[in-house]
Amino acid sequence: MTEPRIWTAALIIIGDEILSGRTQDRNIAQIALWLNVQGIRLKEVRVVPDEQDAIVEAVNALRVRHNYLFTTGGIGPTHDDITVDAMAAALGLQVVVHPRAKAALEHYYASRGGMNEQRLRMARVPEGADLIENRQSGAPGIRVGNIFMMAGVPHIMAEMLDALTGELDGGRPLLSETVGCWVPESEIADILAETERAHEGCQIGSYPFFREGRVGANFVVRSTDPSVLNACITDLTGRLKAKGLEVAMGEI
Amino acid sequence: MTEPRIWTAALIIIGDEILSGRTQDRNIAQIALWLNVQGIRLKEVRVVPDEQDAIVEAVNALRVRHNYLFTTGGIGPTHDDITVDAMAAALGLQVVVHPRAKAALEHYYASRGGMNEQRLRMARVPEGADLIENRQSGAPGIRVGNIFMMAGVPHIMAEMLDALTGELDGGRPLLSETVGCWVPESEIADILAETERAHEGCQIGSYPFFREGRVGANFVVRSTDPSVLNACITDLTGRLKAKGLEVAMGEI
């Protein structure tokens, strides 16, 4: 049996507002969950400031290492929106006005005060780029090669993911099942390690918590193969019960 | 006048649970806000999987580039907790059992089932490391040189930050003030750019939103100098009002 091909992606979050702590990021989890469904694994995330050098470095490090590179943030109309220019610099491309983006913006702003120089900024793309549709506002996302530039505002970003759903080649979706136990993870750490070793193609993550005055942990088993996943969950549950523990199917 | 020295930090979030989308990160914002108060700027964040090569690469890229490097995650007792080993590999150090960490864990677990091999894992540190106190659980954080390894669970991580408060050299805290306006940012983007240019040592970030059927934006001005910050906010408010806009002091 040949190993199924694994498709990977990286994400660059461009935004001083995340690095300053002003804004709580909500894009990483949203993109990660969406990628899982597309059969693509998120392997690395970088958060960088609104500075061209930092963006260029991250883009050039990550675009060749993964099948896909996503960015969020910095594609709006203001002076701190420099993603398009930084991307063009990283790729050695010119920045051009995309006619369809310009038309979409003109249409959107016709009833909203008309176009101006700042709004036209949102039609600028690296040459050769395609657009990613966005029904929420006039400003599209941008695709150039294996790179996808999306909005930083989570609900607009979600629209762009929606437009990309099913468009990207990927492998088998990563599946996961969780069992929970009111036990300190340090008491059953050997069981977790042994179970993981016994089931190739599975990973077990252990996520401890403290709640209602007691410690517990959730154990997340991940695999792309549903039968392997099932066997691993059954085995893990059996071993925990053999220790006299109560095991909840699903997260506690 | 000499420029005040700027202290910078990077953060590595170690955790498959963030990359899989299972867990919504809450550490970036928490650490960023804490660093601001210490007079240290968070300049880069990387999220990497629980894989030694990925951790080593990120550590070695970031530890020399910034005054401080923080990590979260992977210091517990289970098989997927590999931060200490990866860090030791990155730094070319041996892993040793820290006597004070061992004593603290023995004390903590005396009434909780006693020590075992897995629990002893949490006393392992790169040689020469110091501990970061943690009153929540027996397991300490670890400091080695300019690197701080902390827990991934947010409330335990917060305890470790608390133990480090005031311990790190830093510069002037980064201050920020926000004004809000019910206006599309694309309508006043030129004002933002001009105001930023007119006040050296200030940055203006623009954060648009859509709420109650209307668009608006918050403008966050950041500076380490309170008088520069004040002048910039006054100027920005004046320019927005001159456009006929209502300006709210503080975030809307």
Interface residues (C-beta under 8 A of the other chain):
Chain A: I13 D16 E17 I18 L19 S20 G21 R22 T23 Q24 D25 R26 I28 A29 Q30 I31 A32 L33 L35 N36 R41 L42 K43 E44 V45 R46 V47 V48 P49 D50 A54 G76 P77 T78 H79 D80 Y109 R112 G113 N116 E117 Q118 R119 R121 M122 Q136 V153 H155 L174 S176 P184 E185 S186 E187 A189 D190 L192 A193 E196 Q203 I204 G205 S206 Y207 P208 F209 F210 V220 R222
Chain B: I13 D16 E17 I18 L19 S20 G21 R22 T23 Q24 D25 R26 I28 A29 Q30 I31 A32 L33 L35 N36 R41 L42 K43 E44 V45 R46 V47 V48 P49 D50 A54 G76 P77 T78 H79 D80 Y109 R112 G113 N116 E117 Q118 R119 R121 M122 Q136 S137 V153 H155 L174 S176 P184 E185 S186 E187 A189 D190 L192 A193 E196 Q203 I204 G205 S206 Y207 P208 F209 F210 V220 R222
